[in-house]
Amino acid sequence: MNRAGPNSPGCFITFEGIEGSGKTTQLERLAERLRESGADVVVTREPGGTTLGRELRALVLRPAAEPMSPVAELLLYATDRAQHLSEIVEPALERGAIVLCDRYRDATMAYQGYGRELDLERILELHSREPLDRMPDRTVLLVLDPVGALARATRRNVERDLVETEGRFENERLEFHRRVARGYAALAAAEPERFRIVEAQGPVPQVSRRVVEAVRDLLPVLERDSC
């Protein structure tokens, strides 16, 4: 059985969504608000939350002339996650911190499972044993129309000069991103007690208020926050 977050004193919240959904911006805004309220907050991401993860991130996100095998892609993400959990997530939870993670195992289900059309049971089996069996306490799913989200992500990569280093998924066809979005919707429907769906359309502060409401019940510090 997968380990749930309450087995540790900390709180593990993951942010998910298709490319360009605004999850990174919203995660950072929530982290800032929590820190202002005095909380111990760890912000991390997958892939790339560790030294090894940053090397793996370069492999899985950099466009390449030869396509990467979907199975190789899956195993690289799993390798990153195993190191990330052992080095960053589990120690932070044990000391009672709030861990905010930009993408986690649901991204693997959505991208490699629904997007690449790998067998979902195979992915679940891979995540059925320690350390990969760690489940979040809450998953915030930012939803946005794939057409608009992909345009936003492509524009972001151009502005930040990331096209040559992190543009591999943005180069996928629109139908791939639609499959990923459908995958996220299916995952959220299957676990409504863990997921909170947040509409990502609208001004950033407005979306931030929706995110706060999506996690307020887990974080007493927000109840004391009058912002």
C-alpha positions as CSV (number, residue, x, y, z in Angstrom):
1,M,0.0,0.0,0.0
2,N,1.2,3.5,-0.8
3,R,2.4,5.6,2.1
4,A,0.3,8.6,2.6
5,G,1.6,12.0,3.8
6,P,0.1,11.9,7.4
7,N,2.7,9.2,8.3
8,S,5.2,12.1,8.7
9,P,4.8,15.3,10.7
10,G,5.2,17.6,7.7
11,C,2.8,18.4,4.9
12,F,3.5,17.4,1.2
13,I,1.7,19.4,-1.4
14,T,2.3,18.9,-5.1
15,F,1.4,21.2,-8.0
16,E,0.4,19.7,-11.4
17,G,-0.8,20.9,-14.8
18,I,0.1,20.9,-18.4
19,E,2.8,23.1,-19.8
20,G,2.0,26.7,-19.4
21,S,-0.7,26.2,-16.7
22,G,1.0,28.5,-14.3
23,K,1.7,26.0,-11.6
24,T,5.3,27.2,-10.9
25,T,4.2,30.8,-10.5
26,Q,1.4,29.7,-8.2
27,L,3.6,27.5,-6.1
28,E,6.1,30.3,-5.6
29,R,3.4,32.7,-4.6
30,L,2.0,30.2,-2.0
31,A,5.5,29.6,-0.7
32,E,6.1,33.3,-0.2
33,R,2.8,33.7,1.7
34,L,3.5,30.7,3.9
35,R,7.0,32.0,4.8
36,E,5.6,35.4,5.6
37,S,3.3,33.6,8.1
38,G,6.3,32.0,9.7
39,A,6.1,28.5,8.2
40,D,9.1,26.2,7.4
41,V,8.7,25.8,3.7
42,V,10.7,23.7,1.2
43,V,10.2,24.5,-2.5
44,T,11.4,21.8,-4.9
45,R,10.7,20.4,-8.3
46,E,10.8,17.3,-10.5
47,P,12.9,16.8,-12.4
48,G,15.8,18.9,-11.0
49,G,15.4,19.1,-7.2
50,T,18.8,17.6,-6.6
51,T,22.3,17.7,-8.2
52,L,21.6,14.4,-9.9
53,G,18.1,15.6,-10.8
54,R,19.5,18.7,-12.6
55,E,21.6,16.5,-14.7
56,L,18.7,14.2,-15.5
57,R,16.5,17.3,-16.2
58,A,18.9,18.3,-18.9
59,L,18.5,14.8,-20.5
60,V,14.7,14.6,-20.4
61,L,13.8,18.2,-21.3
62,R,16.5,19.1,-23.9
63,P,15.3,18.7,-27.5
64,A,17.3,16.0,-29.4
65,A,17.6,14.8,-33.0
66,E,16.9,11.2,-31.9
67,P,13.7,10.7,-30.0
68,M,14.0,9.2,-26.5
69,S,12.3,5.9,-25.9
70,P,9.2,6.4,-23.7
71,V,10.4,3.6,-21.4
72,A,13.8,5.3,-21.1
73,E,12.0,8.6,-20.3
74,L,9.9,6.9,-17.6
75,L,12.9,5.3,-15.9
76,L,14.9,8.6,-16.0
77,Y,12.0,10.3,-14.2
78,A,11.8,7.5,-11.7
79,T,15.5,7.7,-11.0
80,D,15.2,11.5,-10.4
81,R,12.2,10.8,-8.1
82,A,14.0,8.2,-6.0
83,Q,17.0,10.6,-5.3
84,H,14.7,13.5,-4.8
85,L,12.6,11.7,-2.2
86,S,15.6,10.4,-0.3
87,E,17.6,13.6,-0.4
88,I,15.0,16.4,-0.2
89,V,11.4,15.4,0.4
90,E,11.6,12.8,3.2
91,P,14.1,14.7,5.4
92,A,12.0,17.9,5.1
93,L,8.8,16.0,6.0
94,E,10.4,14.3,9.0
95,R,11.4,17.7,10.5
96,G,7.8,19.0,10.0
97,A,8.3,21.2,7.0
98,I,5.7,22.1,4.4
99,V,7.0,20.7,1.1
100,L,5.7,22.3,-2.1
101,C,6.8,20.3,-5.1
102,D,6.5,21.4,-8.8
103,R,5.4,18.2,-10.5
104,Y,5.5,14.7,-8.9
105,R,4.3,11.2,-9.7
106,D,1.0,12.4,-11.2
107,A,3.0,14.1,-13.9
108,T,4.5,10.7,-14.8
109,M,1.1,9.1,-15.0
110,A,-0.2,12.0,-17.2
111,Y,2.8,12.5,-19.5
112,Q,4.3,9.0,-19.8
113,G,1.1,7.1,-19.2
114,Y,-1.6,9.1,-21.0
115,G,0.7,11.2,-23.2
116,R,3.2,8.6,-24.3
117,E,0.5,5.9,-23.9
118,L,2.6,3.6,-21.7
119,D,0.8,1.0,-19.7
120,L,-0.6,2.7,-16.6
121,E,-0.3,-0.5,-14.5
122,R,3.4,-0.6,-15.3
123,I,3.9,2.9,-13.9
124,L,1.8,2.1,-10.8
125,E,3.9,-1.0,-10.2
126,L,7.1,1.0,-10.5
127,H,5.7,3.3,-7.8
128,S,4.4,0.6,-5.4
129,R,7.6,0.2,-3.4
130,E,9.7,2.6,-1.2
131,P,10.8,5.2,-1.8
132,L,8.5,5.8,-4.8
133,D,5.4,4.9,-2.9
134,R,5.2,8.3,-1.1
135,M,1.9,10.0,-1.8
136,P,1.2,13.7,-1.4
137,D,-1.2,15.0,1.2
138,R,-2.8,17.3,-1.4
139,T,-2.3,17.8,-5.2
140,V,-3.3,21.1,-6.7
141,L,-4.2,20.7,-10.4
142,L,-4.1,23.9,-12.4
143,V,-6.3,23.5,-15.4
144,L,-6.1,25.6,-18.6
145,D,-7.1,25.0,-22.2
146,P,-4.2,23.2,-23.9
147,V,-4.1,25.6,-26.9
148,G,-3.7,28.7,-24.7
149,A,-1.4,26.9,-22.2
150,L,1.0,25.7,-24.9
151,A,1.2,29.2,-26.4
152,R,2.0,30.6,-23.0
153,A,4.7,27.9,-22.4
154,T,6.3,28.5,-25.8
155,R,6.4,32.2,-25.2
156,R,7.9,31.7,-21.8
157,N,10.7,29.5,-23.2
158,V,11.5,32.2,-25.8
159,E,11.6,35.0,-23.2
160,R,13.8,32.9,-20.9
161,D,16.0,31.5,-23.6
162,L,15.0,27.9,-22.7
163,V,14.0,26.7,-26.2
164,E,17.2,24.8,-26.7
165,T,17.5,23.4,-23.2
166,E,14.0,22.7,-21.9
167,G,11.7,22.9,-24.9
168,R,11.2,19.2,-25.7
169,F,7.7,18.8,-24.5
170,E,6.6,22.1,-25.9
171,N,7.6,20.7,-29.3
172,E,5.1,17.9,-29.0
173,R,2.0,18.0,-31.1
174,L,-1.2,19.6,-29.6
175,E,-2.9,16.2,-29.4
176,F,-0.1,15.0,-27.1
177,H,-0.9,17.8,-24.7
178,R,-4.6,17.1,-25.0
179,R,-4.0,13.5,-24.0
180,V,-2.0,14.8,-21.0
181,A,-4.8,17.1,-20.0
182,R,-7.3,14.3,-20.2
183,G,-5.0,12.1,-18.2
184,Y,-4.8,14.7,-15.4
185,A,-8.6,15.0,-15.4
186,A,-8.9,11.2,-15.1
187,L,-6.4,11.1,-12.2
188,A,-8.3,13.9,-10.4
189,A,-11.6,12.1,-10.9
190,A,-10.2,8.9,-9.4
191,E,-8.9,10.6,-6.3
192,P,-11.1,13.5,-5.4
193,E,-10.1,13.4,-1.7
194,R,-6.5,14.2,-2.7
195,F,-6.9,16.5,-5.7
196,R,-8.1,20.0,-5.8
197,I,-8.8,21.4,-9.3
198,V,-8.0,25.1,-9.7
199,E,-9.1,27.1,-12.7
200,A,-5.9,28.7,-14.0
201,Q,-7.6,31.2,-16.3
202,G,-7.6,34.8,-15.0
203,P,-5.2,37.3,-13.3
204,V,-2.4,35.8,-11.3
205,P,-3.6,37.2,-7.9
206,Q,-7.1,35.8,-8.5
207,V,-5.7,32.3,-9.3
208,S,-3.6,32.6,-6.2
209,R,-6.7,33.1,-4.0
210,R,-8.1,29.9,-5.5
211,V,-4.9,28.0,-4.7
212,V,-5.0,29.2,-1.1
213,E,-8.6,28.0,-0.7
214,A,-7.5,24.6,-2.2
215,V,-5.0,24.0,0.6
216,R,-6.3,26.1,3.5
217,D,-7.8,23.1,5.3
218,L,-4.3,21.4,5.5
219,L,-2.4,24.4,6.6
220,P,-3.4,26.0,9.9
221,V,-0.9,28.8,9.4
222,L,-3.2,30.1,6.6
223,E,-6.1,30.3,8.9
224,R,-4.1,32.8,11.0
225,D,-3.1,34.7,7.9
226,S,-5.3,37.7,7.4
227,C,-3.9,38.6,4.0
